[in-house]
Structure formats: C-alpha cells, structure tokens
Amino acid sequence: MPEDFPRPEEPFRLFFRAALLEWSRQHPRPMPWKGEKDPYRIWLSEIILQQTRVEQGLPYYEKFVRHYPTVQQLADAPEDQVLKDWEGLGYYSRARNLHAAARYVAHHLNGKFPDTYEAIRLLKGVGPYTAAAIASFGFGLPHAVLDGNVYRVLARIFGIDTPIDTPKAQKQFATLAGAMLDPDAPAAYNQAMMDFGALCCTPSQPACRECPFRDDCVARQQNRVNELPKKQKGLTRKKRTFHYLVIRHQEHWFVRKRMGKDIWKGLWEFPFSENDVPEVLLSFEPKSVSAPVRQLLTHQEITAIFYELEFPDALPTEIQQCPLLEDCRLVTLSELKKNIAFPKVIDCFLQSKVLTLN
C-alpha cells in the first residue's frame, strides 16, 4: 500500500467487517436483485444502476427481466427494441453495450456467463466496479466493489484527502477496499458497504450518531464529515439549443435515426437545427411552439424547443426540399409511441402533453 495511505491493522479490519455485517443485518434494504445468484440478472441490475438512482432503475430492471428472461432472449432482440425499453433512463451507450455484451455471451460463449473477474471485464460496458460486483455477488469471488458509496465511507473513516476523481485515488482506494474486504463473505460485505453508504454514511446529513464506527471515524474526530470525500474537477457543461420540427403529414410524422458517434447514436429524433431557428419557419406559421424543455447531461446542458407544423394534404415544395428532412422517414402514431426510442429530452416533451399527437 502507498506510503501516504492508511494501513489498517488486522484487528481493526476484523472489527470493521464484523460491525459492518452486523449493521447490515439490523438495517435490511430490500431490493429484487439482493441475494440473486443468476449472474445474468446481477449484470442487468449493475448496468441499469450505473449513474442511476435505485428508485429510478428498479422499474427498468423489472421490465428487462420480464421482457428478456435470459441472456439469449436479450441477444436475439432487435437493438431498436432494447433502446425503446431503455427509453427515459438516459446514458444510452449502456443499453447498446448491454445488447452487444449479451450477443457476445450468447454467440461466443454459448450462453454461459463468464465466471472469473478477468473474463467478466471483457464484456462491453463492464468496468472494474461492475466486474467486482458480478464476481462477488454471482460467484462469491473476493473482489471489492468501489462505487461512490464505498469511496465516501472509506474517505471519511480513514480521513483521506486524495480527490476521488483522480487516477491516484482510484489505485489507492482500490487497494484499501481490497484490504478491508471480508474474503470469507465478499458478497455480503460488498452489499453491506454499499447499503451503509446509502443509508447511514450519506452524502449530506449522515447518521453519525447511529454509526458503529463513530469512535474510529477520522472525519468525525476532525469535524470534516462534510468535506470528505474530496473532488478535484469542477463540472462544466456545454450549452446547446436544439430547434425541433415536428412535422405532421396525413397522420404521419417525420423522424430520422441518429447515426453519429455520440450518446444518442441509434435513437430517433425529429429533424432539427442547432442554435438557429430553422429557415423553413419563415414560410410557415407553426401550429404550436413549445416552452423550452431542458435536460442536464454530464457534460452538456440541452435546451429544446419544438415547433409543430401540420400538412393534411400535399406537402409544400419548401418542406419537400428542406435540407433538415434529409434521411427522414414518415412513421405512424403507433410507431411513434411503441417502436421508436427517443432521447430523453424528446421523450419528456412528448410525455408532458405540450404536444397533442392524437
């Protein structure tokens, strides 16, 4: 372990493991995937919960288990359908990686989920944390999980100042987490660590009086609980404005599939212009103009405005020749609702009933 990092002694490690597991027994946190031994379902839950709150991810987990009970059924599903089932959860690269990994397991591993940490890491979209979770929960292997909850618990108890969003911290915390892990009960220990961070050692207003480690916590002793863990990088978001044309023609709508290499690849969208209002609106009065719809992404702040145009008869020449409609196709209302996955900013707009499609 690095010289400038805590070196927990064996007596404290034994105490910590026992106290943590006892706390877990006294504070159950029911979730449908807890105690699950099927690595496929464990993998599903872990991918869905990446950068997602449990409350938000739970219905998606239940939907995917219902729609795709086995990895083979997920592999056989069209990507458009997988993206549609993912709609509203965001970070769509997770869904694309999920589908790609399912096809790899089904077609190259004969449907058998990999059972070692190294092999699990080879799955697309699976990083060190997810691989450790699957390895410990699915196969009882001694690999420590290291998510935001675990970072916070370890940073406070040991008084660690290293910013957790640096490569140095990732190595140091991984070493410390591994040293603290209970090798005889890795699954129970990992789950207890995450639950403890979620329920007791919370980001704000932690329940320090109820904490079994209150007398050993460096952050509490030094009155630094609200300071730890530290982060180095300040979050900056690029601001973007999209002007969407929602064009209705004889009970059909113009949409196109996004093919660029970005977070919305494979999703559908209405034709749009970024920053500038589409020139075609100089020739036609919109039936309605939406209020701005906003979405915050990790590195972007999206503002979307939707303009509804309706043409019950023949399309005017200006619409037919509008460059924004290149690569567009016409879809019915049924396809719009059931078969097409939109980015969250469009889905939120449609769900808000600002636009009446019926």
C-alpha positions as CSV (number, residue, x, y, z in Angstrom):
1,M,0.0,0.0,0.0
2,P,1.3,3.5,-0.8
3,E,3.4,5.2,1.9
4,D,1.0,8.2,2.2
5,F,-2.1,6.0,2.6
6,P,-3.7,4.3,5.6
7,R,-2.5,0.9,6.6
8,P,-5.4,-0.7,8.5
9,E,-4.2,-3.3,11.1
10,E,-5.7,-6.7,11.2
11,P,-7.6,-6.2,14.5
12,F,-9.3,-3.1,13.0
13,R,-10.1,-4.9,9.8
14,L,-11.7,-7.8,11.7
15,F,-13.7,-5.4,13.9
16,F,-14.8,-3.4,10.8
17,R,-16.1,-6.4,8.9
18,A,-18.0,-7.8,11.9
19,A,-19.5,-4.5,12.8
20,L,-20.5,-3.7,9.2
21,L,-22.2,-7.1,8.7
22,E,-24.0,-6.7,12.0
23,W,-25.2,-3.3,11.0
24,S,-26.4,-4.8,7.7
25,R,-28.4,-7.4,9.5
26,Q,-30.1,-4.8,11.6
27,H,-30.8,-2.5,8.6
28,P,-32.2,-4.6,5.8
29,R,-32.6,-2.8,2.4
30,P,-34.9,-4.9,0.3
31,M,-34.2,-4.9,-3.5
32,P,-35.3,-7.5,-6.0
33,W,-31.7,-8.3,-7.0
34,K,-30.3,-8.7,-3.5
35,G,-29.4,-12.4,-2.9
36,E,-29.7,-13.1,-6.6
37,K,-27.3,-15.7,-7.8
38,D,-28.0,-15.6,-11.5
39,P,-25.0,-13.7,-12.9
40,Y,-27.2,-12.5,-15.9
41,R,-29.7,-10.8,-13.6
42,I,-26.9,-9.4,-11.4
43,W,-25.2,-8.0,-14.5
44,L,-28.6,-6.5,-15.7
45,S,-29.0,-4.7,-12.3
46,E,-25.5,-3.4,-12.2
47,I,-25.6,-1.9,-15.7
48,I,-29.0,-0.3,-15.1
49,L,-27.8,1.2,-11.8
50,Q,-24.7,2.8,-13.3
51,Q,-25.2,6.5,-12.7
52,T,-28.8,5.9,-11.8
53,R,-30.7,6.0,-8.5
54,V,-32.1,2.8,-7.3
55,E,-35.7,4.2,-7.3
56,Q,-35.3,5.2,-10.9
57,G,-33.6,2.0,-12.1
58,L,-35.9,-0.5,-10.3
59,P,-38.8,-0.4,-12.8
60,Y,-36.3,-0.8,-15.7
61,Y,-34.8,-3.8,-14.1
62,E,-38.2,-5.4,-13.7
63,K,-39.1,-4.6,-17.3
64,F,-35.9,-6.1,-18.7
65,V,-36.2,-9.3,-16.6
66,R,-39.8,-9.6,-17.8
67,H,-39.0,-8.9,-21.5
68,Y,-35.7,-10.7,-21.6
69,P,-35.6,-13.5,-19.0
70,T,-32.4,-15.0,-20.4
71,V,-29.3,-13.6,-22.0
72,Q,-30.2,-15.4,-25.2
73,Q,-33.5,-13.6,-25.4
74,L,-31.8,-10.2,-24.9
75,A,-29.2,-11.1,-27.6
76,D,-32.0,-12.0,-30.1
77,A,-33.9,-8.8,-29.6
78,P,-33.6,-6.0,-32.2
79,E,-31.4,-3.1,-30.9
80,D,-34.3,-0.7,-31.6
81,Q,-36.5,-2.6,-29.2
82,V,-33.8,-2.7,-26.5
83,L,-33.3,1.1,-26.8
84,K,-37.1,1.5,-26.7
85,D,-37.2,-0.4,-23.4
86,W,-34.4,1.7,-22.1
87,E,-36.1,5.0,-23.1
88,G,-36.1,7.6,-20.4
89,L,-33.2,6.1,-18.4
90,G,-30.5,8.1,-20.2
91,Y,-26.9,7.2,-21.0
92,Y,-28.0,5.1,-23.9
93,S,-24.5,3.8,-24.5
94,R,-25.2,1.5,-21.6
95,A,-28.1,-0.1,-23.5
96,R,-26.1,-0.5,-26.6
97,N,-23.2,-2.1,-24.6
98,L,-25.7,-4.3,-22.8
99,H,-27.1,-5.6,-26.1
100,A,-23.6,-6.1,-27.5
101,A,-22.4,-8.0,-24.4
102,A,-25.5,-10.2,-24.5
103,R,-24.8,-11.1,-28.1
104,Y,-21.2,-11.9,-27.2
105,V,-22.2,-14.2,-24.3
106,A,-24.9,-15.9,-26.4
107,H,-22.9,-16.3,-29.6
108,H,-19.3,-16.7,-28.5
109,L,-19.7,-18.2,-25.0
110,N,-22.6,-20.5,-25.9
111,G,-24.9,-18.6,-23.5
112,K,-22.7,-19.3,-20.4
113,F,-21.9,-16.1,-18.4
114,P,-18.2,-15.7,-17.7
115,D,-17.3,-16.7,-14.2
116,T,-14.0,-15.0,-13.5
117,Y,-13.3,-11.3,-12.8
118,E,-10.9,-11.1,-15.8
119,A,-13.4,-12.7,-18.2
120,I,-16.3,-10.5,-16.9
121,R,-14.1,-7.4,-17.5
122,L,-14.0,-8.4,-21.2
123,L,-17.7,-7.7,-21.6
124,K,-18.5,-4.4,-23.3
125,G,-19.5,-1.7,-20.9
126,V,-18.2,-3.6,-17.8
127,G,-15.6,-1.7,-15.8
128,P,-13.7,-2.7,-12.6
129,Y,-16.6,-1.9,-10.2
130,T,-19.3,-3.8,-12.2
131,A,-17.0,-6.7,-12.7
132,A,-16.2,-6.9,-9.0
133,A,-19.9,-6.8,-8.2
134,I,-20.8,-9.6,-10.6
135,A,-17.8,-11.7,-9.5
136,S,-18.6,-11.3,-5.8
137,F,-22.4,-11.5,-5.9
138,G,-22.7,-14.1,-8.7
139,F,-19.7,-16.3,-7.9
140,G,-18.6,-15.5,-4.4
141,L,-15.2,-14.3,-5.6
142,P,-13.1,-12.0,-3.3
143,H,-13.3,-8.7,-5.3
144,A,-14.1,-5.5,-3.5
145,V,-16.6,-3.1,-5.1
146,L,-15.7,0.5,-5.3
147,D,-18.7,2.8,-6.0
148,G,-19.5,6.3,-4.8
149,N,-20.8,4.9,-1.5
150,V,-17.7,3.0,-0.8
151,Y,-15.4,5.9,-1.7
152,R,-17.3,8.1,0.8
153,V,-17.3,5.6,3.6
154,L,-13.5,4.9,3.3
155,A,-12.6,8.6,2.8
156,R,-14.4,9.6,6.0
157,I,-13.4,6.7,8.2
158,F,-9.7,7.0,7.3
159,G,-9.7,10.8,6.7
160,I,-8.4,10.5,3.2
161,D,-7.9,13.8,1.3
162,T,-6.9,12.5,-2.1
163,P,-9.5,13.7,-4.6
164,I,-11.5,10.6,-5.6
165,D,-11.7,11.7,-9.3
166,T,-8.0,11.3,-9.8
167,P,-6.1,8.2,-11.1
168,K,-4.1,8.2,-7.9
169,A,-7.2,7.9,-5.7
170,Q,-8.6,5.1,-7.9
171,K,-5.5,3.0,-7.2
172,Q,-5.2,3.9,-3.5
173,F,-8.9,3.3,-2.7
174,A,-8.9,0.1,-4.7
175,T,-6.0,-1.2,-2.6
176,L,-7.7,-0.1,0.7
177,A,-11.1,-1.5,-0.3
178,G,-9.4,-4.8,-1.1
179,A,-7.6,-4.8,2.3
180,M,-10.9,-4.2,4.1
181,L,-12.9,-6.8,2.2
182,D,-14.1,-9.9,4.1
183,P,-12.6,-12.7,1.9
184,D,-15.0,-15.2,3.6
185,A,-18.1,-13.3,2.7
186,P,-17.3,-11.0,-0.1
187,A,-20.9,-10.7,-1.4
188,A,-22.4,-9.9,2.0
189,Y,-19.6,-7.5,2.8
190,N,-19.8,-5.6,-0.6
191,Q,-23.6,-5.3,-0.3
192,A,-23.3,-4.1,3.3
193,M,-20.7,-1.4,2.3
194,M,-23.0,0.0,-0.4
195,D,-26.1,-0.1,1.8
196,F,-24.1,1.5,4.7
197,G,-23.1,4.4,2.4
198,A,-26.6,4.8,1.0
199,L,-28.5,4.7,4.4
200,C,-26.0,5.8,7.1
201,C,-22.9,7.4,5.7
202,T,-24.9,9.6,3.3
203,P,-23.5,12.5,1.2
204,S,-25.4,15.0,3.4
205,Q,-26.6,14.8,7.0
206,P,-25.1,11.3,7.7
207,A,-26.4,9.5,10.7
208,C,-23.2,9.7,12.6
209,R,-24.8,9.0,16.0
210,E,-26.0,5.7,14.7
211,C,-22.7,4.8,13.0
212,P,-20.9,1.8,14.5
213,F,-17.6,3.4,13.6
214,R,-18.3,6.8,15.1
215,D,-15.5,6.5,17.6
216,D,-13.0,5.4,14.9
217,C,-14.0,7.8,12.1
218,V,-11.3,10.4,11.4
219,A,-13.6,12.7,9.6
220,R,-15.9,12.9,12.6
221,Q,-13.0,13.3,15.0
222,Q,-11.7,16.2,12.9
223,N,-15.1,17.7,12.2
224,R,-14.6,17.1,8.4
225,V,-17.5,14.9,7.6
226,N,-19.0,17.4,5.2
227,E,-15.6,17.9,3.5
228,L,-15.0,14.3,2.5
229,P,-14.6,12.8,0.1
230,K,-12.9,15.5,-2.0
231,K,-13.1,16.0,-5.7
232,Q,-10.7,17.9,-7.9
233,K,-12.5,18.6,-11.1
234,G,-15.2,21.2,-11.4
235,L,-18.1,20.2,-13.6
236,T,-18.5,22.4,-16.7
237,R,-21.3,21.8,-19.2
238,K,-21.5,22.9,-22.8
239,K,-24.8,24.7,-23.5
240,R,-26.7,23.6,-26.7
241,T,-30.0,24.6,-28.1
242,F,-32.0,22.3,-30.4
243,H,-34.9,23.6,-32.5
244,Y,-37.0,20.6,-33.5
245,L,-39.5,20.5,-36.4
246,V,-42.4,18.2,-35.5
247,I,-44.0,17.8,-39.0
248,R,-47.3,16.0,-39.3
249,H,-48.4,14.9,-42.8
250,Q,-51.6,12.9,-43.3
251,E,-51.4,11.2,-39.8
252,H,-47.6,10.5,-40.2
253,W,-44.6,12.3,-38.7
254,F,-41.1,12.9,-40.0
255,V,-38.3,11.2,-37.9
256,R,-34.8,10.0,-38.6
257,K,-32.3,7.7,-36.9
258,R,-29.3,9.3,-35.3
259,M,-26.2,7.7,-36.7
260,G,-23.4,9.9,-35.4
261,K,-20.9,8.7,-32.8
262,D,-22.4,10.3,-29.7
263,I,-24.5,9.4,-26.7
264,W,-27.7,9.3,-28.8
265,K,-26.5,7.0,-31.5
266,G,-29.2,4.6,-32.6
267,L,-32.0,6.7,-31.2
268,W,-34.6,8.5,-33.3
269,E,-35.3,12.2,-33.4
270,F,-37.3,14.9,-35.2
271,P,-35.4,17.0,-37.8
272,F,-33.7,19.9,-36.0
273,S,-31.4,22.8,-36.3
274,E,-28.9,23.6,-33.6
275,N,-28.7,27.1,-32.3
276,D,-30.6,28.8,-35.1
277,V,-34.3,28.7,-35.8
278,P,-34.9,26.6,-39.0
279,E,-35.3,28.8,-42.0
280,V,-38.4,26.9,-43.2
281,L,-40.3,28.5,-40.3
282,L,-40.0,31.8,-42.2
283,S,-42.5,30.4,-44.8
284,F,-44.9,28.6,-42.4
285,E,-46.6,29.6,-39.2
286,P,-46.2,26.8,-36.6
287,K,-49.4,25.3,-35.2
288,S,-47.7,25.5,-31.8
289,V,-44.4,26.3,-30.2
290,S,-43.4,24.5,-27.0
291,A,-41.9,26.0,-23.9
292,P,-38.2,25.2,-23.6
293,V,-37.5,21.7,-22.5
294,R,-34.2,21.2,-20.7
295,Q,-32.0,18.2,-19.9
296,L,-28.8,18.1,-18.0
297,L,-26.2,15.6,-19.1
298,T,-22.8,15.0,-17.6
299,H,-21.0,17.5,-19.9
300,Q,-23.9,19.2,-21.7
301,E,-27.0,21.3,-20.9
302,I,-29.6,20.8,-23.6
303,T,-32.4,23.2,-24.3
304,A,-35.0,22.0,-26.8
305,I,-37.8,23.9,-28.5
306,F,-40.4,22.1,-30.6
307,Y,-42.3,23.6,-33.5
308,E,-45.4,21.7,-34.7
309,L,-46.3,22.0,-38.4
310,E,-49.3,20.3,-39.9
311,F,-50.0,19.5,-43.5
312,P,-53.1,17.4,-44.0
313,D,-52.8,17.5,-47.8
314,A,-49.9,17.6,-50.2
315,L,-46.5,18.7,-48.8
316,P,-45.4,22.2,-49.9
317,T,-42.3,22.3,-52.1
318,E,-40.4,24.2,-49.3
319,I,-41.0,21.3,-47.0
320,Q,-40.1,18.7,-49.5
321,Q,-36.8,20.5,-50.3
322,C,-36.0,21.3,-46.7
323,P,-32.4,20.0,-46.1
324,L,-33.3,19.2,-42.5
325,L,-35.6,16.4,-43.7
326,E,-32.8,14.5,-45.5
327,D,-32.7,10.9,-44.3
328,C,-36.1,11.3,-42.7
329,R,-38.9,8.8,-42.9
330,L,-42.6,9.0,-42.2
331,V,-44.0,7.0,-39.3
332,T,-47.4,6.4,-37.9
333,L,-48.6,7.4,-34.4
334,S,-48.4,3.8,-33.4
335,E,-44.8,3.5,-34.4
336,L,-44.0,6.8,-32.8
337,K,-45.3,5.6,-29.4
338,K,-44.3,1.9,-29.4
339,N,-41.4,1.2,-31.7
340,I,-39.2,4.2,-31.7
341,A,-36.8,5.3,-28.9
342,F,-36.2,9.0,-28.5
343,P,-33.6,10.8,-26.4
344,K,-34.9,11.8,-23.0
345,V,-35.3,15.5,-24.0
346,I,-37.8,14.5,-26.7
347,D,-39.5,11.8,-24.7
348,C,-40.0,14.3,-21.8
349,F,-41.6,16.7,-24.2
350,L,-44.0,14.1,-25.7
351,Q,-44.9,12.9,-22.2
352,S,-45.6,16.4,-21.0
353,K,-48.5,16.7,-23.4
354,V,-47.3,20.0,-24.6
355,L,-47.8,18.5,-28.0
356,T,-51.1,16.7,-28.7
357,L,-50.4,13.9,-31.2
358,N,-53.8,12.4,-31.1
